[in-house]
Amino acid sequence: MKLIRLTSDSNDGRFDNSFNDEIIIEPKSKIALQSLAVRSDIGSLTIDDDNHDIQFEVKTGNTRTVTLNNFTYDENDNHKFLNDLQLKFNQGLQYTDGQSATKFKNELGFQFKVDVAKKGQLQVQMANTIYAYQSPADIKNVFAIQGGTEVNLAGTNPVKIASITSGVNSGRADEKHSIYSIKPFTTGLGVFRVKISTWITDNTMATSGFEFGLCDSSPSTWTLPSIPDSKKTYALRGFQPTTAFSIKKGDDTDFAPANPQVFPSVDGSNEGITGVNADILEMSIQGENIVCTIFKSADAAGTVLFTEPYEVDSNGIPVPLFGYLAFHGSRGNIELTDLKFTPDAYLEPRPNTLGDPDETDEIGSGSRPLVAGANSTIKKIDFGTESVASFLGFNNIVNISPTGRRATFNADQLFKALIENECYIILLDNIPLESYDGLKQGRKSILASVPNPSDGDRVIYEPNTNNYIELNNANPISLRNIRARILYQDYTPVNTIGLSVLSLLVD
């Protein structure tokens, strides 16, 4: 039995030790890792005024610039950096670009996701989600009907949506006649939109009209058929065609008329205008805000009823939102149509038509709300500086995707700041071993694989059992130099600090 202790003060995980004495490895010997002691330099990233700007393009030439929070990130808070990166990407998507002129549509319904893949490498994904619902089956893929039957869905492209009941005095003051999303709203550039199809004056405010909005709690937590107003985070209610719309936002305790007041569009009989000139109501995510807008005929910009900050938790993650649509008036008195809703693009099961929201025409007459479109385009991310790109594991500052509806940008190296995904490989460079690696699809002189070795930046590892590897040497081997490396699981070098010690046993 021989003990060989290797040391290194290099910063790249390399051991290159020469010996004055000849070390003889006898025929048919075996070798094992006895211990490893190393301090790894996981690294940190300081975001400041010199590197906080990152650019991306969903379509060539439409460059968006986002600004990251100034902060110093390391292994203890790297998740905050990834959350901030994802948040800023999504907030950088633009709703109004060329709305009244070029009709640029490529960012509506779009969403970014930043995470670490199974192999420990960062990936930045872009995808657009479902937008239009052309049949009752489409709606039921994303929305649940209260009680399974309390809302009537009729027709196709577009579907008309109304209470299941009809007749005088058949409305309800609660939300029994409602649909609600079973998938949360996108955290990207999202829209929730409906259009007036029928709106006839009812005889009571309490049981007439409708409301729609976004809630910051899952429908599974609601005590239906009533949805407490406290759960209606961003909402709009229409009582009568002749009554101003009411809104509720944020911490508001109840609905109240918007200020200034906005009234529905009515015809000569004071009934709601229908057809191509009907009002379109919308909740949207635009940057850091939830925006409630009403679009009237030939109204390009729409009338904003409120703009409210989109709540983000302490880790930089937007609070999930769920859409609902409730009918207080009876079928025949109030009917909505042309539902648009963009669910989260990355939650399973994904919508059936993910990535293909294509609507080529304006809604109604004149310039109306921005519509989604197919976006088979070249996409780009420019990290701005080498410091940001390399910290994330990208070799290139500028990364460009092939033409397509969605894109995934994969880092070239491990995201080393995510220490829980580390796995070290001990490789002997001048001693051939009977070791094989599926990643490299062949023989590699791997002495040991050290899983999850880190306690902070310090690695002190000693296996419970010495696992010997065959050398299969038919003749004695004379050594005066031994070279070894500590590598990450993808064979990239481990940055080390101070003196590293690697102890080997030869039997």
Long-range contacts (C-beta under 8 A, 24 or more apart in sequence): 1-505, 1-506, 1-507, 2-505, 2-506, 2-507, 3-34, 3-503, 3-504, 3-505, 3-506, 4-482, 4-503, 4-504, 4-505, 4-506, 5-501, 5-502, 5-503, 5-504, 6-482, 6-484, 6-501, 6-502, 6-503, 6-504, 7-499, 7-500, 7-501, 7-502, 8-496, 8-499, 8-500, 8-502, 9-498, 9-499, 9-500, 10-496, 10-500, 11-41, 11-495, 11-496, 11-497, 12-493, 12-494, 12-495, 12-496, 13-38, 13-485, 13-486, 13-487, 13-493, 13-494, 13-495, 13-496, 13-500, 14-483, 14-484, 14-485, 14-493, 15-482, 15-483, 15-484, 15-485, 15-500, 15-502, 16-481, 16-483, 17-481, 17-482, 17-483, 18-480, 18-481, 19-479, 19-480, 19-481, 19-482, 20-480, 21-480, 22-478, 22-479, 22-480, 23-478, 23-479, 23-480, 23-482, 24-476, 24-477, 24-478, 24-479, 25-431, 25-471, 25-473, 25-476, 25-477, 25-478, 25-479, 25-506, 26-476, 27-473, 27-474, 27-475, 27-476, 28-470, 28-471, 28-472, 28-473, 28-474, 29-471, 29-473, 29-477, 29-506, 29-507, 30-468, 30-469, 30-470, 30-471, 30-506, 30-507, 31-428, 31-431, 31-433, 31-447, 31-468, 31-469, 31-471, 31-504, 31-505, 31-506, 31-507, 32-447, 32-448, 32-466, 32-467, 32-468, 32-469, 32-504, 32-505, 32-507, 33-426, 33-447, 33-448, 33-450, 33-463, 33-466, 33-467, 33-502, 33-503, 33-504, 33-505, 34-462, 34-466, 34-503, 34-504, 34-505, 35-460, 35-461, 35-462, 35-501, 35-502, 35-503, 36-424, 36-426, 36-450, 36-453, 36-459, 36-460, 36-461, 36-462, 36-486, 36-501, 36-502, 36-503, 37-459, 37-460, 37-461, 37-500, 37-501, 38-458, 38-459, 38-486, 38-494, 38-496, 38-500, 38-501, 38-502, 39-457, 39-458, 39-459, 39-496, 39-497, 39-498, 39-500, 40-454, 40-457, 40-458, 40-459, 40-494, 40-495, 40-496, 40-497, 41-457, 41-495, 41-496, 41-497, 42-74, 42-75, 42-416, 42-417, 42-419, 42-457, 42-495, 43-74, 43-391, 43-416, 43-417, 43-495, 44-72, 44-73, 44-74, 44-417, 45-72, 45-73, 45-74, 45-81, 45-387, 45-388, 45-391, 45-417, 46-71, 46-72, 46-73, 47-71, 47-72, 47-73, 47-81, 47-388, 50-385, 51-384, 51-385, 51-387, 51-388, 53-384, 54-85, 54-88, 54-89, 54-381, 54-382, 54-383, 54-384, 54-388, 55-380, 55-381, 55-382, 55-384, 56-89, 56-92, 56-379, 56-380, 56-381, 56-382, 57-378, 57-379, 57-380, 58-93, 58-106, 58-107, 58-110, 58-126, 58-375, 58-377, 58-379, 59-104, 59-106, 59-375, 59-377, 59-378, 59-379, 60-377, 60-378, 60-380, 62-97, 62-104, 62-106, 62-107, 64-92, 64-93, 64-94, 65-92, 66-91, 66-92, 73-391, 73-417, 74-417, 75-417, 75-418, 75-419, 75-456, 75-457, 78-415, 78-417, 78-418, 79-315, 80-315, 80-316, 81-417, 82-114, 82-115, 82-116, 82-122, 83-114, 83-315, 83-316, 83-317, 84-316, 85-114, 85-124, 86-112, 86-113, 86-114, 87-312, 87-316, 87-317, 87-318, 89-114, 89-124, 90-187, 90-188, 90-189, 90-318, 91-287, 91-288, 92-287, 93-188, 93-189, 94-189, 95-189, 95-284, 95-286, 95-370, 96-286, 96-370, 99-300, 99-301, 99-367, 99-370, 100-300, 100-301, 100-367, 103-362, 103-370, 103-371, 105-359, 105-370, 105-371, 105-372, 105-373, 105-375, 106-373, 106-375, 106-377, 107-189, 107-375, 108-189, 108-191, 108-342, 108-357, 108-370, 108-371, 108-372, 108-373, 109-186, 109-188, 109-189, 109-190, 109-191, 109-342, 109-357, 109-372, 110-188, 110-189, 110-375, 111-186, 111-187, 111-188, 111-189, 111-190, 111-344, 111-345, 111-346, 112-188, 113-345, 113-346, 116-415, 116-418, 116-421, 117-410, 119-414, 119-489, 119-490, 120-414, 120-415, 120-418, 120-421, 120-422, 120-423, 120-488, 120-489, 120-490, 121-393, 121-410, 121-411, 121-412, 121-413, 121-414, 121-415, 121-490, 122-392, 122-393, 122-394, 122-410, 122-411, 122-415, 123-408, 123-409, 123-410, 123-411, 124-381, 124-408, 124-409, 125-346, 125-406, 125-407, 125-408, 125-409, 126-379, 126-401, 126-406, 126-407, 126-408, 127-345, 127-346, 127-354, 127-355, 127-405, 127-406, 128-345, 128-354, 128-355, 128-357, 128-372, 128-375, 128-405, 128-406, 129-186, 129-188, 129-342, 129-343, 129-344, 129-345, 129-351, 129-354, 129-355, 129-357, 130-341, 130-342, 130-343, 130-351, 130-352, 130-353, 130-354, 130-357, 131-191, 131-340, 131-341, 131-342, 131-357, 131-359, 131-372, 132-340, 132-357, 132-359, 132-372, 133-158, 133-159, 133-339, 133-340, 133-341, 134-158, 134-159, 135-159, 138-352, 138-353, 139-179, 139-339, 141-351, 141-352, 142-181, 142-182, 142-183, 142-341, 142-343, 142-351, 143-179, 143-180, 143-181, 143-182, 143-323, 143-325, 143-341, 144-179, 144-180, 144-181, 144-182, 144-219, 145-179, 146-175, 146-176, 146-177, 146-178, 146-179, 146-180, 146-224, 146-225, 147-176, 147-225, 150-176, 150-177, 150-178, 150-225, 151-177, 151-178, 151-179, 151-327, 152-331, 158-195, 158-337, 158-338, 158-339, 159-337, 159-339, 160-197, 160-335, 160-336, 160-337, 161-194, 161-325, 161-335, 161-336, 161-337, 161-339, 162-198, 162-327, 162-331, 162-332, 162-334, 162-335, 162-336, 163-327, 163-329, 163-330, 163-331, 163-334, 164-331, 165-330, 165-331, 166-330, 166-331, 166-332, 167-330, 167-332, 168-203, 168-330, 169-203, 169-204, 169-207, 169-330, 170-330, 171-202, 171-204, 171-207, 171-208, 171-327, 171-328, 171-329, 171-330, 171-333, 172-207, 172-225, 172-328, 173-206, 173-207, 173-328, 174-225, 174-226, 174-227, 175-224, 175-225, 175-226, 175-227, 175-324, 175-326, 176-224, 176-225, 176-226, 177-326, 177-327, 177-328, 178-225, 178-227, 178-324, 178-325, 178-326, 178-327, 179-324, 179-325, 180-215, 180-219, 180-222, 180-322, 180-323, 180-324, 180-325, 181-219, 181-322, 181-323, 181-324, 181-341, 181-343, 182-219, 183-343, 183-344, 183-347, 183-351, 184-218, 184-320, 184-321, 184-322, 184-343, 184-344, 184-347, 185-214, 185-285, 185-320, 185-321, 185-322, 185-323, 185-341, 185-342, 185-343, 185-344, 186-285, 186-342, 186-343, 186-344, 186-345, 187-285, 187-318, 187-344, 188-285, 188-342, 188-345, 189-284, 189-285, 189-286, 189-342, 190-284, 190-285, 190-342, 191-282, 191-283, 191-284, 191-285, 191-340, 191-341, 191-342, 191-369, 192-282, 192-283, 192-284, 192-323, 192-340, 192-341, 192-342, 193-280, 193-281, 193-282, 193-283, 193-284, 193-338, 193-339, 193-340, 193-341, 193-369, 194-280, 194-281, 194-325, 194-336, 194-337, 194-338, 194-339, 194-340, 195-278, 195-279, 195-280, 195-281, 195-336, 195-337, 195-338, 195-363, 195-364, 196-264, 196-265, 196-272, 196-273, 196-274, 196-278, 196-279, 196-280, 196-281, 196-336, 196-337, 197-274, 197-278, 197-335, 197-336, 197-337, 197-338, 198-272, 198-274, 198-332, 198-333, 198-334, 198-335, 199-238, 199-241, 199-264, 199-271, 199-272, 199-274, 199-333, 199-334, 199-335, 200-241, 200-271, 200-272, 200-332, 200-333, 200-334, 201-240, 201-241, 201-242, 201-270, 201-271, 201-333, 202-240, 202-329, 202-330, 202-333, 202-334, 205-239, 205-240, 205-243, 206-328, 207-328, 207-329, 208-239, 208-240, 208-328, 208-329, 208-333, 208-334, 209-237, 209-238, 209-239, 209-240, 209-243, 209-328, 209-329, 209-334, 210-237, 210-238, 210-325, 210-326, 210-327, 210-328, 210-329, 210-334, 210-336, 211-235, 211-236, 211-237, 211-238, 211-255, 211-325, 211-326, 211-328, 212-236, 212-281, 212-283, 212-323, 212-324, 212-325, 212-326, 212-336, 213-248, 213-283, 213-323, 213-324, 214-283, 214-290, 214-321, 214-322, 214-323, 214-324, 215-321, 215-322, 215-323, 215-324, 216-311, 216-319, 216-320, 216-321, 216-322, 217-322, 218-320, 218-322, 219-322, 219-324, 227-324, 227-326, 229-253, 229-254, 229-255, 232-324, 233-311, 233-321, 234-283, 234-290, 234-292, 234-306, 234-308, 234-321, 236-281, 236-283, 236-292, 236-305, 238-264, 238-281, 241-266, 241-270, 241-271, 241-272, 242-266, 242-270, 245-294, 245-305, 247-292, 247-305, 247-306, 249-290, 249-292, 249-306, 249-308, 250-308, 250-309, 258-305, 258-306, 262-294, 262-303, 262-305, 265-296, 265-297, 273-297, 276-364, 276-365, 277-364, 277-365, 278-364, 280-338, 280-363, 280-364, 280-368, 280-369, 282-340, 282-369, 283-323, 285-310, 293-369, 295-363, 295-364, 295-368, 295-369, 297-364, 297-365, 297-366, 298-365, 298-366, 298-367, 299-366, 299-367, 299-368, 300-366, 300-367, 300-368, 302-369, 320-344, 338-363, 355-405, 355-406, 356-405, 374-405, 375-405, 376-403, 376-404, 376-405, 377-403, 377-404, 378-402, 378-403, 379-404, 379-407, 381-409, 391-417, 413-488, 413-490, 413-492, 414-488, 414-489, 414-490, 414-492, 416-488, 416-495, 419-454, 419-456, 420-452, 422-452, 422-453, 422-454, 422-488, 422-489, 423-449, 423-450, 423-451, 423-452, 423-453, 423-488, 423-489, 424-449, 424-450, 424-453, 424-459, 424-486, 424-487, 424-488, 424-489, 424-494, 425-449, 425-450, 425-486, 425-487, 425-488, 425-489, 425-491, 426-450, 426-484, 426-485, 426-486, 426-487, 426-502, 427-484, 427-485, 427-486, 427-487, 428-482, 428-483, 428-484, 429-483, 429-484, 429-485, 430-479, 430-481, 430-482, 430-483, 431-471, 431-477, 431-479, 431-482, 432-471, 433-469, 433-470, 433-471, 434-469, 434-470, 434-471, 434-472, 435-469, 439-489, 439-490, 439-491, 440-491, 447-484, 447-504, 449-489, 457-497, 466-505, 468-505, 468-507
